Amino acid sequence: MVEGKRKSGSKRKIKVRVPSSKSVTQYKKRKPAKAKCAECSADLKGVARVRATKLKKMPKSAKRPSRPFGGQLCSKCTRKEIVRRSK
């Protein structure tokens, strides 16, 4: 039987072959939702989709794009904002 803590739907089941050549089901947490643009709520490109524990260990350049408003606004909204501020 499955342990009680693994019965929830929040964990995903992954079938893995272990070194002893057995096929085992492992239970892992799901990926978080994709990052959204603050203005138009489009999916952001180049933003890592990992849990906070892995995000802590990643270098800053791998977490988000290194441009103004990187990780906050999509490229279209960034372009609009820069043009708006330059006037």
C-alpha positions, -999 to +999 in steps of 0.1 A: +000+000+000+010+036-006+019+057+025-008+082+035+014+112+028+018+101-009-019+097-016-024+134-023-028+146-059-002+173-053+026+149-059+034+134-093+042+098-099+074+090-118+084+055-128+121+051-124+144+022-130+168+019-100+203+003-101+190-030-089+171-032-123+137-028-105+110-004-118+100+018-088+074+046-085+088+078-070+066+106-058+079+141-065+065+176-061+050+192-092+067+221-109+053+256-100+032+275-125+050+296-152+059+331-144+034+357-158+039+393-170+028+419-145+009+439-172-006+415-197-002+382-179+015+365-208+040+336-199+075+349-194+103+335-215+137+327-199+124+324-163+133+292-145+104+270-136+117+253-105+110+251-068+124+277-044+150+253-030+166+247-065+162+284-073+184+293-043+212+272-057+210+285-093+232+314-105+214+348-109+219+347-147+199+314-149+169+326-129+157+354-152+167+375-183+193+402-175+175+431-191+155+459-175+123+445-160+136+409-166+114+384-148+087+411-143+075+421-177+074+403-211+095+417-240+065+436-255+055+453-223+092+461-215+096+478-249+064+499-242+076+508-207+110+520-219+095+541-247+070+556-222+097+565-198+120+580-224+094+606-234 
